[in-house]
Structure formats: C-alpha cells, structure tokens
Amino acid sequence: MTSSTGTPETSSLPLSDTEAHIELNEAYAAHNYHPLRVVLSAGEGAWVTDVEGRRYLDCLAGYSALNFGHAHPRLVARAQEQLGRLTLTSRAFYDDQLGPFARDLARLTGKEMVLPMNSGAEAVETAIKLARKWGYLVKGVAENQATIVAMEGNFHGRTTTIVSFSTDPTATAHYAPYTPGFRVVPYGDLAALEAAIDETTVAVLLEPIQGEAGVIIPPDGYLQQVRTLCNSVDVLMMADEIQSGLARTGRTFACDHEDVVPDVYVLGKALGGGLYPVSAITADSDVLEVITPGSHGSTFGGNPLAAAIGREVIAILHTGEFQERAETLGDRLAAGLGSLVGQGVDAVRARGLWAGVDVSPELSTGRHVCEQLLDHGILAKDAHGQTVRLAPPLVASEDDIDLLVTAFQTICAG
Ligand SMILES: *Cc1c(COP(=O)(O)O)cnc(C)c1O
C-alpha cells in the first residue's frame, strides 16, 4: 500500500492473501455471516485448501449440502455434460431432464409427485402454501383460518413467512410484522402438539432431527406418535429433511429410523450435490394436485441442469454406500467423542455422521472451540452458544474421523 506521496506507508505491513480476501469480503459483502478466518479456494472429497495452500478437513460440509464431498467426480461429470447441452428452458416448455428426475425422486421418497424449487426456504414455502391450499380445498377449513403447527427451536429458512414462526430472536428481531397462521409447541412434546391442533390445523411442520438447534434428536417413538396423531385428525405431516435427509443419518431419510412416512417430504441441500441449489417437495397426487398452473412456481425451479444433478444424486443414493458409511463412520465418531463427556464436554448427540457436541461452559464456547479446531486443520461451526455441530462429508475416511476426534481430545485437554 502506498500513500498519496508515493512513498510506502511505514505503518502497514503487506497483507497476506488471507487478510486481503477477508478485507475485501468485509468491505463489500454484507455482514450477514460471521465466518472463521480462513479463505478457501479448492476442495476435493472431505478436504479443502485455503489461499495459502493449507489443507483442512471440512466437518461442516456446507451444512450437509456436501454429503458426497467436494467435487464428487460423478456429479461434476454429469453437470459438465449438461452445462454444455441445456441449462434452462423455464417451465413454459417441457425438457428432457425434469421428467426422469421427478420420477426418480418420487420413487426415492415413495411418493407420487414432485414439485421442484431451488433453495431450501423455497421448498418450505412451497410446503406451507400446499398445506394451506389443501386445507381449504380438501379438508374444508374455513377460508383464511388455516393454521400450521411448528416446533420450538426450528430452523426452516430465512424468508419473512418462515422467520415468523422461528423462536430464535436473532433470526426474527426487527423483521416484523410476522405472517400469521402458525402455532409453535415444544419439540418432542406430543401432548403440547395435540393441544395445539384444532379444526383449523392443516399441517404439522417439523425437522425429524433439529440441525441448527444443535442436532436435537426427539424422544424415541415421537415421530411415530406424530404420524398417528396427524392421521387421526386429518392433518398433513410435513418433514423438513433438508439437512437430515439423503444419507446423513445412516438412512436415506431421518424419518426412516422410526419407519415413518410423512405426507410431505421437504428436501434441499445435498439434493444439489453441493454443486448447485436444488430443492423439492414430494407428496402423493391427492395432496400435490391442488397446485394448479400459474398458482405457484419458480423460473429456475427444476431446470435441466438442476434436474440432471439431482438425478445423479439419487442414483448415488441408490447404491446405499453413503447411508452405510454414515452409519459406520458415525459410530466411530460417537464413540470417540463420547469418551470426552465429563472432560470438557457436557453431552454428545449423534445420529449417523452427524453430531452435536455441547462444550462445557467451564472449558470454552462453541465458537472458541471452532477457532481452535481451525488451528488443528479442521473446519466446524458452532450451532448455538455451547454446541459444535459436526457433519463431515460422507466420503471421509476412518483416519479423517480419528483426526477429528484427536483434535477434540487435545482441545479438551486444554
Ligand atoms: C438449511 C435449511 C433450510 C433452508 O435452506 P436454504 O437452502 O438455506 O434456504 C431449511 N430447513 C432446514 C432443516 C435446513 O437445514
């Protein structure tokens, strides 16, 4: 850096590549995130490389969007092939990619139909609109009266309607007025859910495991009980599997752990293989066919590139390899972290290769542990205050998992 006289500023040292990029980010990109101080420029499998050439094990995996790792060769090849052929038609015309993708996704979820969107929040919005319309046209709820029950601690995205039923003050403050029509009950409390449902209720919207809340797993049998309750009162059960779905928990869907089939699956994140935003809802036609031409849509939703990538993701899931890896690697991670409970860690919640680690307040905060993990070459993100959420790509090796556990042990040993 030089001053206006052309002489070097004596006070400022040359910036490292890392510092220069962080400065640019902070100057021009809105401060709606608080990133760790690392600038990434490449990724392969479970590992990423920063602008200084340092390598890190990625234990956030794009909030589970990167379940199959960075630059999965099969996904990259399919995307590249489709990129040069056809990427967007708009839904004003048919294309040769959406049909096969919709069929395969419907079959994967055991549903009859699919409505494709782009971001997770858009898919949640789609589910909300679907439930309301189904409520008025099929269930016979009085116009304007529909209610949807959601859960305390939920995370379903960032739109004005979705934050209207968030219980996180950081997500909601100063965004009022909020969209009406939602009731919020404690997660895992069946009696509270039952009490919140009345003749206006069209849907129960829940995450089968709450990711952003810190990998919160509901009591055993809860999802089954919600399923039974929804059946008995003619209410749609809508499972937001955007983060929990597509092999992360050791099964294709987190609902599979309780053999529960929701009326509506809400999917995103890993559906785009970490390459591209791809989201969708799936449901049977008696529900989804209340959506008619012109009443809902998206310019990019279900475009040929998205459909091609999404279909390849489904083909990868059909091998079962990643569900199995999530289970075996997850057992290894849970065993390693479990040994730290009482030694700097208060609790570990894990399902598949997905763990929430509650750091003892006496030891540290979740954020500080993530900063220490960064020094050990591991990328992770705190969820809430004391919790570190771990979700390595499912392509990680056993050695990668051991590395993560060893780093945690070292940090906990202080
Ligand atoms: C990430 C997430 C969303 C929102 O997805 P976006 O693509 O960020 O809009 C919704 N629900 C859950 C459970 C999520 O984890």
The ligand as a MOL file (V3000), in Angstrom:
LIG
                    3D

  0  0  0     0  0            999 V3000
M  V30 BEGIN CTAB
M  V30 COUNTS 15 15 0 0 0
M  V30 BEGIN ATOM
M  V30 1 C -30.7170 -25.1110 5.5160 0
M  V30 2 C -32.0870 -25.4580 5.9280 0
M  V30 3 C -33.2020 -24.8190 5.3600 0
M  V30 4 C -33.0720 -23.6490 4.4130 0
M  V30 5 O -32.3870 -23.9780 3.2540 0
M  V30 6 P -31.7850 -22.7940 2.3290 0
M  V30 7 O -31.2960 -23.5120 1.1050 0
M  V30 8 O -30.6630 -22.1800 3.1260 0
M  V30 9 O -32.8700 -21.8390 2.0640 0
M  V30 10 C -34.4580 -25.2400 5.7470 0
M  V30 11 N -34.6220 -26.2440 6.6170 0
M  V30 12 C -33.5850 -26.8910 7.1830 0
M  V30 13 C -33.8360 -28.0050 8.1460 0
M  V30 14 C -32.2740 -26.5060 6.8700 0
M  V30 15 O -31.2450 -27.1160 7.4570 0
M  V30 END ATOM
M  V30 BEGIN BOND
M  V30 1 1 1 2
M  V30 2 1 2 3
M  V30 3 2 2 14
M  V30 4 1 3 4
M  V30 5 2 3 10
M  V30 6 1 4 5
M  V30 7 1 5 6
M  V30 8 2 6 7
M  V30 9 1 6 8
M  V30 10 1 6 9
M  V30 11 1 10 11
M  V30 12 2 11 12
M  V30 13 1 12 13
M  V30 14 1 12 14
M  V30 15 1 14 15
M  V30 END BOND
M  V30 END CTAB
M  END
